[in-house]
Amino acid sequence: MSVLLEWTFWWIVLGRRSEMRIDPLPRSTYKPPPVVPKEANGTGANKFVYFVCKEPGLPWIELPSVTPAQISAARQIRRFFTGRLDAPVVSYPPFPGNEANYLRAQIARISAGTQVSPRGFYVFEEEGDEEDEEPRDSYVVNPDFEGFPASEMAEDPGSTWVHHVQHILKQGRCTWVNVAVKPEQESSEEEEEEKEEELDEPEPKGKWGPPLLTSLSQDADMFDTPPWSSRMSSTLTSQHAVAVLRSNLWPGAHAYACGKKFENIYIGWGLKFAGDGHTPSVPPPPQQESISGPEVSEALDPTLEEEQAQKAALEEQQASQEESEDMDGEEEEEDDDDD
């Protein structure tokens, strides 16, 4: 934050309706943070395209792709939906978009946190290199999957259910990107290695999130609440019952499984569990005022007595100067007469 150390009034340009005061100030050196690019269609948070309608029979409307800035802003606000996609999202911090963008951001967050499947239903296509630190982003259906008994999936959800949607990082993407490297700088692998060493931005600890097909036992509790609850759909006819899994972090998100079949569904307000209450983000601290000094400080108005005394002193000073000037003039005239 820059502080105004010197202020110089330049000039006034007169106009027919109003005057314009012009003050020269130093150019700001502030540079906005680099924009995190969104993930390409078919990858990460934009892997799928979503359509929405208010009721069956009405036209389906395609939702736009989501950006990291929208996901980051959605994490900081808590707002109910109005049902109108073109409605503005009035919030703090400001949300970059309308309700359609906000809905798409919440869909990405809910999908990343609640889309689960029985362990073993999806497998990686081939074994990866152990030296490759980058996590996988794709999988295939396991044709040899035999399923679990519904009772086992309800009693031990931590080891029988896994996440099959990529985790969203703090950056707002599923895959981390170094925003300090410009696209035109990515010319060759050798140059990239040299420039990565020179960059001041270190790689964050959260560069990679939890890998795909991570078991639910790795999910962390929030507000002393377990992330999942499980039960059987019926205790009377257990042979026909299914295992039901409910998310406590995203109320309204459910999954069920029976044998080789499973499904995910969400019916809720689109809000994450916030504990006892939601605390809005605090506005940033106000900027500091300019440094106080004689150049910018306003003088106090003098009292009547001080003003009269100052006026008398100025008159005496002016009279003494006039007397000294008259005496100097008389001396010069005498000198001229002597000559």
C-alpha positions as CSV (number, residue, x, y, z in Angstrom):
1,M,0.0,0.0,0.0
2,S,1.5,3.3,-1.0
3,V,1.3,6.4,1.2
4,L,1.0,9.9,-0.3
5,L,4.2,11.7,0.8
6,E,3.9,14.8,-1.3
7,W,0.9,16.6,-2.9
8,T,1.2,19.3,-5.4
9,F,-1.8,21.2,-6.8
10,W,-1.4,21.7,-10.5
11,W,-4.0,23.8,-12.2
12,I,-7.7,24.4,-12.8
13,V,-9.4,24.2,-16.2
14,L,-12.5,26.3,-16.4
15,G,-15.6,25.0,-18.1
16,R,-19.0,26.3,-19.1
17,R,-20.8,24.2,-16.5
18,S,-18.1,23.4,-14.0
19,E,-14.4,23.7,-13.4
20,M,-12.0,20.8,-13.4
21,R,-9.3,20.6,-10.8
22,I,-6.2,18.6,-11.9
23,D,-3.7,17.2,-9.5
24,P,-0.6,15.2,-10.6
25,L,-0.1,12.0,-8.5
26,P,2.6,9.3,-8.9
27,R,1.5,6.3,-11.0
28,S,0.4,3.3,-8.9
29,T,2.8,0.4,-8.9
30,Y,0.0,-2.1,-7.9
31,K,-0.3,-5.2,-10.0
32,P,-3.3,-7.4,-9.7
33,P,-2.7,-11.1,-8.9
34,P,-2.5,-13.3,-12.0
35,V,-5.8,-14.9,-13.1
36,V,-5.9,-18.6,-12.7
37,P,-7.0,-20.1,-16.0
38,K,-10.1,-22.3,-16.1
39,E,-9.8,-26.0,-16.9
40,A,-10.6,-27.1,-20.5
41,N,-13.9,-28.7,-21.3
42,G,-13.9,-32.4,-20.6
43,T,-11.3,-32.1,-17.8
44,G,-11.3,-31.3,-14.1
45,A,-14.2,-29.3,-12.8
46,N,-15.5,-28.9,-16.4
47,K,-15.4,-32.6,-17.2
48,F,-19.2,-32.6,-17.8
49,V,-21.7,-30.2,-19.2
50,Y,-24.8,-29.6,-17.1
51,F,-28.3,-28.6,-18.2
52,V,-31.1,-27.3,-16.0
53,C,-34.9,-26.8,-16.2
54,K,-37.5,-25.7,-13.7
55,E,-39.9,-28.6,-14.3
56,P,-40.3,-31.5,-16.8
57,G,-41.4,-30.4,-20.2
58,L,-39.8,-27.0,-20.1
59,P,-36.7,-26.3,-22.2
60,W,-33.3,-27.4,-20.9
61,I,-30.7,-24.6,-20.4
62,E,-27.0,-25.3,-20.6
63,L,-25.0,-24.0,-17.7
64,P,-21.7,-22.2,-18.5
65,S,-18.3,-23.6,-17.7
66,V,-17.0,-22.9,-14.2
67,T,-13.8,-20.8,-13.5
68,P,-11.5,-21.1,-10.5
69,A,-12.4,-17.6,-9.4
70,Q,-16.1,-18.6,-9.2
71,I,-15.3,-21.7,-7.1
72,S,-13.1,-19.7,-4.8
73,A,-15.7,-17.0,-4.3
74,A,-18.5,-19.7,-3.8
75,R,-16.4,-21.1,-0.9
76,Q,-16.5,-17.8,0.9
77,I,-20.2,-16.9,0.6
78,R,-23.4,-18.6,1.7
79,R,-26.5,-17.7,-0.3
80,F,-29.8,-19.3,-1.1
81,F,-30.8,-19.7,-4.7
82,T,-33.7,-17.8,-6.2
83,G,-34.4,-20.1,-9.1
84,R,-33.7,-17.4,-11.7
85,L,-30.5,-18.1,-13.6
86,D,-30.1,-14.5,-14.6
87,A,-30.4,-13.2,-11.1
88,P,-27.4,-11.2,-9.8
89,V,-25.5,-12.7,-6.9
90,V,-25.1,-9.9,-4.3
91,S,-22.6,-11.0,-1.8
92,Y,-19.3,-10.2,-0.1
93,P,-16.8,-11.1,-1.3
94,P,-18.3,-10.2,-4.7
95,F,-19.1,-13.2,-6.8
96,P,-17.9,-13.0,-10.4
97,G,-21.1,-13.9,-12.3
98,N,-24.9,-14.4,-12.0
99,E,-26.9,-17.3,-10.4
100,A,-26.2,-19.6,-13.3
101,N,-22.5,-19.3,-12.6
102,Y,-23.1,-19.7,-8.9
103,L,-25.1,-22.8,-9.5
104,R,-22.4,-24.3,-11.7
105,A,-19.8,-23.6,-9.0
106,Q,-21.9,-25.3,-6.4
107,I,-22.5,-28.3,-8.7
108,A,-18.7,-28.7,-9.0
109,R,-18.2,-28.5,-5.3
110,I,-21.0,-30.9,-4.4
111,S,-19.9,-33.4,-7.1
112,A,-16.3,-33.4,-5.9
113,G,-17.3,-34.0,-2.3
114,T,-20.2,-36.4,-2.6
115,Q,-20.0,-38.5,-5.8
116,V,-19.0,-42.0,-4.5
117,S,-19.1,-45.6,-5.6
118,P,-18.5,-49.0,-4.2
119,R,-14.8,-49.9,-3.9
120,G,-13.7,-51.9,-6.9
121,F,-16.4,-50.8,-9.3
122,Y,-13.9,-48.5,-11.0
123,V,-10.3,-49.3,-11.5
124,F,-7.4,-47.6,-13.2
125,E,-6.8,-48.8,-16.8
126,E,-3.1,-49.6,-16.3
127,E,-0.5,-49.4,-13.6
128,G,1.2,-46.1,-13.5
129,D,4.9,-45.3,-12.9
130,E,5.7,-45.0,-9.2
131,E,8.0,-42.1,-9.9
132,D,5.2,-40.2,-11.5
133,E,3.9,-37.9,-8.8
134,E,0.9,-36.5,-10.9
135,P,-2.3,-38.3,-9.8
136,R,-4.5,-40.0,-12.3
137,D,-7.6,-38.3,-13.7
138,S,-9.4,-41.2,-15.4
139,Y,-10.6,-44.8,-14.7
140,V,-12.6,-47.6,-16.3
141,V,-15.4,-49.9,-15.1
142,N,-14.2,-53.1,-13.6
143,P,-15.9,-56.0,-15.5
144,D,-14.9,-58.4,-12.7
145,F,-16.6,-56.4,-9.9
146,E,-18.7,-58.7,-7.8
147,G,-20.1,-56.1,-5.3
148,F,-20.5,-56.1,-1.6
149,P,-23.4,-57.2,0.6
150,A,-25.7,-54.3,1.4
151,S,-25.2,-54.9,5.2
152,E,-21.5,-54.6,4.9
153,M,-21.6,-51.3,2.9
154,A,-24.0,-49.9,5.6
155,E,-21.9,-51.1,8.5
156,D,-18.5,-50.1,7.2
157,P,-18.8,-47.3,4.7
158,G,-15.3,-46.0,5.2
159,S,-13.7,-49.1,3.5
160,T,-16.5,-50.1,1.1
161,W,-17.1,-46.7,-0.6
162,V,-14.6,-44.5,-2.5
163,H,-14.6,-41.1,-4.3
164,H,-14.6,-41.2,-8.1
165,V,-14.6,-37.4,-8.8
166,Q,-11.4,-35.4,-8.6
167,H,-10.8,-33.2,-5.5
168,I,-10.9,-29.4,-6.1
169,L,-7.8,-27.7,-4.8
170,K,-7.7,-24.3,-3.0
171,Q,-6.7,-22.8,-6.4
172,G,-10.2,-23.6,-7.7
173,R,-8.9,-26.3,-10.1
174,C,-8.6,-30.1,-9.9
175,T,-5.1,-29.8,-11.3
176,W,-2.6,-27.3,-10.0
177,V,-1.2,-24.7,-12.5
178,N,1.8,-22.4,-11.9
179,V,0.3,-18.9,-12.7
180,A,3.8,-17.4,-12.6
181,V,4.7,-19.1,-15.9
182,K,3.2,-17.3,-18.9
183,P,2.0,-19.4,-21.9
184,E,4.6,-18.0,-24.2
185,Q,7.3,-19.1,-21.8
186,E,6.5,-22.7,-22.2
187,S,8.6,-23.3,-25.3
188,S,10.7,-26.2,-24.4
189,E,11.2,-28.6,-21.5
190,E,14.8,-27.4,-20.8
191,E,13.7,-23.7,-20.6
192,E,10.8,-24.7,-18.3
193,E,13.2,-26.4,-15.9
194,E,15.5,-23.4,-15.8
195,K,12.7,-20.9,-15.3
196,E,11.0,-23.0,-12.6
197,E,14.2,-22.7,-10.6
198,E,14.2,-18.9,-11.0
199,L,10.6,-18.4,-10.1
200,D,10.0,-16.9,-6.7
201,E,6.7,-18.7,-6.2
202,P,7.2,-22.0,-4.4
203,E,5.1,-25.1,-5.1
204,P,2.4,-25.2,-2.5
205,K,1.9,-28.2,-0.2
206,G,-1.6,-28.7,-1.6
207,K,-0.4,-29.0,-5.2
208,W,-2.1,-32.4,-5.5
209,G,-5.3,-33.3,-3.7
210,P,-6.4,-36.8,-2.6
211,P,-6.1,-39.2,-5.6
212,L,-9.1,-40.7,-7.3
213,L,-10.7,-43.8,-5.7
214,T,-9.8,-42.7,-2.2
215,S,-11.8,-44.4,0.5
216,L,-14.3,-42.4,2.6
217,S,-12.2,-43.3,5.7
218,Q,-9.8,-40.5,4.6
219,D,-12.5,-37.8,4.8
220,A,-12.0,-35.3,7.6
221,D,-14.6,-34.4,10.2
222,M,-16.1,-30.9,10.3
223,F,-17.4,-29.2,13.4
224,D,-17.1,-32.5,15.3
225,T,-19.5,-34.1,12.8
226,P,-18.6,-37.2,10.8
227,P,-18.7,-36.6,7.1
228,W,-21.0,-39.6,6.3
229,S,-23.9,-41.5,7.8
230,S,-25.0,-44.9,6.6
231,R,-27.9,-47.2,7.2
232,M,-30.1,-50.0,5.7
233,S,-33.2,-48.9,3.8
234,S,-35.2,-51.5,5.7
235,T,-34.6,-53.7,8.7
236,L,-37.7,-55.8,8.2
237,T,-36.9,-57.2,4.7
238,S,-33.1,-57.1,4.8
239,Q,-32.9,-59.4,1.7
240,H,-34.5,-56.7,-0.4
241,A,-32.9,-53.7,1.4
242,V,-30.2,-51.4,-0.1
243,A,-27.4,-49.6,1.6
244,V,-28.0,-45.9,1.9
245,L,-25.2,-43.4,2.4
246,R,-25.9,-39.7,3.4
247,S,-23.5,-36.8,3.4
248,N,-23.4,-34.7,6.5
249,L,-21.2,-32.0,5.0
250,W,-23.5,-31.5,2.0
251,P,-27.1,-32.1,3.3
252,G,-29.2,-33.5,0.6
253,A,-26.5,-35.7,-1.0
254,H,-27.2,-39.4,-0.9
255,A,-25.9,-42.6,-2.5
256,Y,-27.3,-46.1,-2.5
257,A,-26.0,-49.5,-3.5
258,C,-27.2,-53.0,-3.9
259,G,-25.1,-55.7,-5.3
260,K,-23.4,-54.4,-8.5
261,K,-25.7,-51.4,-8.8
262,F,-25.3,-48.0,-7.2
263,E,-26.4,-44.4,-7.8
264,N,-25.9,-40.8,-6.5
265,I,-28.6,-38.2,-6.0
266,Y,-28.8,-34.7,-4.5
267,I,-31.9,-32.9,-3.3
268,G,-31.1,-29.9,-1.2
269,W,-30.5,-26.2,-1.0
270,G,-27.0,-26.2,-2.5
271,L,-25.4,-25.1,0.8
272,K,-22.6,-26.8,2.7
273,F,-23.0,-27.6,6.4
274,A,-21.6,-24.6,8.4
275,G,-21.9,-25.8,12.0
276,D,-23.8,-23.7,14.5
277,G,-23.7,-20.6,12.3
278,H,-22.1,-19.0,9.3
279,T,-19.5,-16.2,9.9
280,P,-19.3,-13.9,6.8
281,S,-15.9,-12.9,5.6
282,V,-14.5,-9.8,7.3
283,P,-13.8,-6.8,5.0
284,P,-10.2,-5.8,4.6
285,P,-8.7,-3.2,7.0
286,P,-9.1,0.4,5.8
287,Q,-6.2,2.1,4.2
288,Q,-3.9,4.3,6.3
289,E,-4.2,8.0,5.9
290,S,-1.4,10.2,4.6
291,I,1.4,11.1,7.0
292,S,0.5,14.2,9.1
293,G,2.9,17.1,8.7
294,P,3.0,20.8,8.2
295,E,2.6,20.4,4.5
296,V,-0.8,18.6,4.7
297,S,-2.1,19.7,8.1
298,E,-4.7,22.3,8.3
299,A,-4.0,25.3,10.7
300,L,-6.6,26.1,13.4
301,D,-8.5,29.3,13.0
302,P,-7.2,32.0,15.3
303,T,-9.4,33.6,18.0
304,L,-10.5,37.2,17.7
305,E,-7.8,38.4,20.2
306,E,-5.1,36.4,18.4
307,E,-6.2,37.9,15.1
308,Q,-6.2,41.5,16.4
309,A,-2.7,41.0,18.0
310,Q,-1.4,39.5,14.8
311,K,-2.9,42.4,12.8
312,A,-1.3,45.0,15.2
313,A,2.1,43.2,14.9
314,L,1.9,43.3,11.1
315,E,1.0,47.0,11.2
316,E,3.9,47.8,13.4
317,Q,6.2,45.8,11.2
318,Q,4.9,47.5,8.1
319,A,5.3,51.0,9.8
320,S,8.8,50.2,10.9
321,Q,9.7,49.2,7.4
322,E,8.2,52.4,6.0
323,E,10.2,54.5,8.5
324,S,13.4,52.7,7.6
325,E,12.7,53.3,3.9
326,D,12.0,57.0,4.5
327,M,15.2,57.4,6.5
328,D,17.2,55.7,3.8
329,G,15.6,58.1,1.2
330,E,16.5,61.2,3.3
331,E,20.1,60.0,3.7
332,E,20.4,59.5,-0.1
333,E,19.0,63.1,-0.7
334,E,21.5,64.6,1.7
335,D,24.3,62.8,0.0
336,D,23.2,64.2,-3.3
337,D,23.0,67.8,-1.9
338,D,26.6,67.5,-0.5
339,D,27.8,66.5,-3.9
